[in-house]
Amino acid sequence: MKIAVLGSGMVGRSLGAGLVRHGHTVVMGTRDPGQERVATWVGETGTGAAAATYDEAAKSCDMACLVTSWDGAENALELAGAANLAGKIVVDVTNPLGFGPAGPHLVIGHTDSAGEQVQRWLPESRVVKTWNTVNHAQMIDPHIPGGPADMFLCGDDPDAKSVIVGLLGDCGWPSIDAGGIEAARLLEPLAILWVGYAISHGTTDHAFKLLRG
Ligand SMILES: NC(=O)c1ccc[n+]([C@@H]2O[C@H](COP(=O)([O-])OP(=O)(O)OC[C@H]3O[C@@H](n4cnc5c(N)ncnc54)[C@H](OP(=O)(O)O)[C@@H]3O)[C@@H](O)[C@H]2O)c1
C-alpha cells in the first residue's frame, strides 16, 4: 500500500520506517518537507520513503495515519484536505494530551474522544483508532517482555478494521476490536495509564494484554 504518515514526530518516523520495512511505500506529510529531521528520515529509510506537504501526501496515498500532536491535528487535517482523504482509511494514532503541572492528562474524555473528533473532521473517511497505547518504537515488530501484548482498535467501518487487523498482524500485533469509533473513549485513557506507568517505572517497553479463556 501507499501509506501517508501525517506528521514527522517520533511516531511518524518510527511508524513510517517500520511500514517501509514491511514493503509499503510511505510518504511523510509535514508542513515543511525540507526540514532537517524529515530529510534525514527520508535518507536513512531509503527506497520506499518520501516526504511531501500534508496536501500532496493525502492526495497520493491509499491510506493515511494521523500522527500529529493533538493540538496540531485539526490544522494538519485542514492542510491535508478532507476531500483528499475521502473514502480512504485514516488510522488515528493521536492521544488528546494536555501537559500541566500535574503531568500529562486527557483534554477530551468520557463523553467524546479524539477518535470521534477525527471522524467528524473527516466525515467521508473510514477512521480506525489504534497504535495509541504503545511507545512509538514498539509499533512495528514489537518486543515486549512477557509479550506478545495486544493492540486495541476501534472504528465504525468493518472493512476498514479488517484491513487494519491484517496490517497489525503483519507488523507483529495480535489485535482486539473494541467496537465503533466511540470506543476511542476507552482506548485514549489507556494511553494515560501507559504514560503514568512509564513515568513511575522509568520504562517504555510495556503494553497491554487482555487475558481470556
Ligand atoms: N510518542 C509516542 O511514543 C506515542 C505513542 C502513541 C501515540 N502517540 C501520539 O501520536 C501523536 C504523535 O506523537 P509524536 O510524539 O510523534 O509527535 P508530536 O511531537 O506530538 O507531533 C509532531 C507532529 O505534529 C505536527 N504538528 C504540530 N503542530 C502542528 C500544527 N499546528 N499543524 C500541523 N501539524 C502540526 C508536526 O508537524 P510538522 O511535521 O509540520 O512539523 C509534527 O509532525 C501524538 O498525538 C501522541 O500523543 C505518541
The ligand as a MOL file (V3000), in Angstrom:
LIG
                    3D

  0  0  0     0  0            999 V3000
M  V30 BEGIN CTAB
M  V30 COUNTS 48 52 0 0 0
M  V30 BEGIN ATOM
M  V30 1 N 5.4650 9.2980 21.1500 0
M  V30 2 C 4.8760 8.1010 21.2690 0
M  V30 3 O 5.5510 7.0890 21.5380 0
M  V30 4 C 3.3910 7.9740 21.0300 0
M  V30 5 C 2.7860 6.7280 21.1730 0
M  V30 6 C 1.4160 6.5990 20.8870 0
M  V30 7 C 0.6920 7.7030 20.4660 0
M  V30 8 N 1.3200 8.9140 20.3550 0 CHG=1
M  V30 9 C 0.5490 10.0530 19.8580 0
M  V30 10 O 0.9420 10.1960 18.4930 0
M  V30 11 C 0.9700 11.5520 18.1140 0
M  V30 12 C 2.3510 11.9160 17.5810 0
M  V30 13 O 3.2930 11.8680 18.6190 0
M  V30 14 P 4.8410 12.3000 18.3600 0
M  V30 15 O 5.4880 12.1320 19.6790 0
M  V30 16 O 5.3710 11.6510 17.1600 0 CHG=-1
M  V30 17 O 4.8540 13.7620 17.8500 0
M  V30 18 P 4.4650 15.1850 18.3560 0
M  V30 19 O 5.7040 15.8500 18.7110 0
M  V30 20 O 3.3670 15.0830 19.3570 0
M  V30 21 O 3.8730 15.7650 16.9870 0
M  V30 22 C 4.7250 16.1850 15.9820 0
M  V30 23 C 3.9850 16.3710 14.6910 0
M  V30 24 O 2.8090 17.1810 14.8600 0
M  V30 25 C 2.7760 18.1080 13.8030 0
M  V30 26 N 2.1740 19.3800 14.2020 0
M  V30 27 C 2.3310 20.0350 15.3860 0
M  V30 28 N 1.6260 21.2000 15.3710 0
M  V30 29 C 1.0410 21.2620 14.1500 0
M  V30 30 C 0.1920 22.2120 13.5340 0
M  V30 31 N -0.1970 23.3370 14.1550 0
M  V30 32 N -0.2460 21.9560 12.2790 0
M  V30 33 C 0.1330 20.8480 11.6140 0
M  V30 34 N 0.9370 19.8990 12.1460 0
M  V30 35 C 1.3850 20.1100 13.4030 0
M  V30 36 C 4.2220 18.3600 13.4410 0
M  V30 37 O 4.1770 18.7560 12.0900 0
M  V30 38 P 5.3630 19.1750 11.1240 0
M  V30 39 O 5.9010 17.9080 10.5550 0
M  V30 40 O 4.6770 20.0110 10.1300 0
M  V30 41 O 6.3680 19.9010 11.9830 0
M  V30 42 C 4.8550 17.0310 13.6810 0
M  V30 43 O 4.7720 16.2910 12.5190 0
M  V30 44 C 0.5600 12.3480 19.3670 0
M  V30 45 O -0.8160 12.6600 19.2870 0
M  V30 46 C 0.8640 11.3940 20.5070 0
M  V30 47 O 0.0390 11.6210 21.6440 0
M  V30 48 C 2.6330 9.0690 20.6320 0
M  V30 END ATOM
M  V30 BEGIN BOND
M  V30 1 1 1 2
M  V30 2 2 2 3
M  V30 3 1 2 4
M  V30 4 1 4 5
M  V30 5 2 4 48
M  V30 6 2 5 6
M  V30 7 1 6 7
M  V30 8 2 7 8
M  V30 9 1 8 9
M  V30 10 1 8 48
M  V30 11 1 9 10
M  V30 12 1 9 46
M  V30 13 1 10 11
M  V30 14 1 11 12
M  V30 15 1 11 44
M  V30 16 1 12 13
M  V30 17 1 13 14
M  V30 18 2 14 15
M  V30 19 1 14 16
M  V30 20 1 14 17
M  V30 21 1 17 18
M  V30 22 2 18 19
M  V30 23 1 18 20
M  V30 24 1 18 21
M  V30 25 1 21 22
M  V30 26 1 22 23
M  V30 27 1 23 24
M  V30 28 1 23 42
M  V30 29 1 24 25
M  V30 30 1 25 26
M  V30 31 1 25 36
M  V30 32 1 26 27
M  V30 33 1 26 35
M  V30 34 2 27 28
M  V30 35 1 28 29
M  V30 36 1 29 30
M  V30 37 2 29 35
M  V30 38 1 30 31
M  V30 39 2 30 32
M  V30 40 1 32 33
M  V30 41 2 33 34
M  V30 42 1 34 35
M  V30 43 1 36 37
M  V30 44 1 36 42
M  V30 45 1 37 38
M  V30 46 2 38 39
M  V30 47 1 38 40
M  V30 48 1 38 41
M  V30 49 1 42 43
M  V30 50 1 44 45
M  V30 51 1 44 46
M  V30 52 1 46 47
M  V30 END BOND
M  V30 END CTAB
M  END
